[in-house]
Amino acid sequence: MNIALVEEVYFAQKERDEAVMSRLQLAIEDRDEAIARAKHMEMSLKVTGKFPGVRETRDTSTALSACVAVSASAAAQRHPA
């Protein structure tokens, strides 16, 4: 097999892996922020006895859903069918 072709494939795969890892790192950061917001909401509920606002609840739910979707996508890329 042509060495130049092998090198090209190797570097393309390396770039793809770096991009996947970058997206995964962003998803992890988003997940951590969403968890922190959820904990804050829980503490607020315990302290005040009032539920958090609709916007705060929606934002946290949206962030957690996005994290699940990105994690699933990353897992699918690691283990294609």
C-alpha positions as CSV (number, residue, x, y, z in Angstrom):
1,M,0.0,0.0,0.0
2,N,1.2,3.5,-0.8
3,I,2.9,5.1,2.3
4,A,1.6,8.6,1.5
5,L,-2.0,7.2,1.5
6,V,-1.4,5.5,4.8
7,E,0.0,8.7,6.3
8,E,-3.0,10.7,4.9
9,V,-5.5,8.3,6.5
10,Y,-3.6,8.3,9.8
11,F,-3.5,12.1,10.0
12,A,-7.2,12.4,9.0
13,Q,-8.1,9.9,11.7
14,K,-6.0,11.8,14.2
15,E,-7.8,15.1,13.3
16,R,-11.2,13.4,13.6
17,D,-10.3,11.9,17.0
18,E,-9.1,15.4,18.2
19,A,-12.4,16.9,17.0
20,V,-14.4,14.2,18.8
21,M,-12.5,14.7,22.0
22,S,-12.9,18.4,21.8
23,R,-16.7,18.0,21.5
24,L,-16.7,15.5,24.3
25,Q,-14.8,17.9,26.5
26,L,-17.3,20.6,25.8
27,A,-20.1,18.2,26.6
28,I,-18.5,17.3,29.9
29,E,-18.1,21.0,30.8
30,D,-21.8,21.6,29.9
31,R,-22.9,18.6,31.9
32,D,-20.9,19.8,35.0
33,E,-22.4,23.3,34.7
34,A,-25.9,21.7,34.4
35,I,-25.3,19.6,37.5
36,A,-24.1,22.6,39.4
37,R,-27.2,24.5,38.4
38,A,-29.4,21.6,39.4
39,K,-27.7,21.4,42.8
40,H,-28.1,25.1,43.2
41,M,-31.8,24.7,42.4
42,E,-32.1,21.9,44.9
43,M,-30.4,23.9,47.7
44,S,-32.6,26.9,46.9
45,L,-35.6,24.7,47.2
46,K,-34.4,23.4,50.6
47,V,-33.6,26.8,51.9
48,T,-36.5,28.9,50.6
49,G,-39.1,26.1,50.2
50,K,-39.9,27.6,46.8
51,F,-39.4,26.0,43.4
52,P,-36.9,27.7,41.1
53,G,-38.2,29.8,38.2
54,V,-39.4,28.2,35.0
55,R,-36.5,29.6,32.9
56,E,-33.8,28.2,35.3
57,T,-35.5,24.8,35.3
58,R,-35.8,24.8,31.5
59,D,-32.2,25.9,31.0
60,T,-30.9,23.1,33.3
61,S,-33.2,20.5,31.6
62,T,-32.0,21.6,28.2
63,A,-28.4,21.5,29.1
64,L,-28.7,18.0,30.6
65,S,-30.6,16.7,27.5
66,A,-27.8,18.1,25.3
67,C,-25.2,16.4,27.3
68,V,-27.0,13.1,27.0
69,A,-27.2,13.5,23.2
70,V,-23.5,14.4,22.8
71,S,-22.5,11.5,25.0
72,A,-24.6,9.1,23.0
73,S,-23.2,10.5,19.8
74,A,-19.6,10.1,21.0
75,A,-20.3,6.5,22.1
76,A,-21.7,5.7,18.7
77,Q,-18.6,7.1,17.0
78,R,-16.4,5.0,19.2
79,H,-18.4,1.9,18.5
80,P,-19.9,2.1,15.0
81,A,-22.5,-0.5,14.1
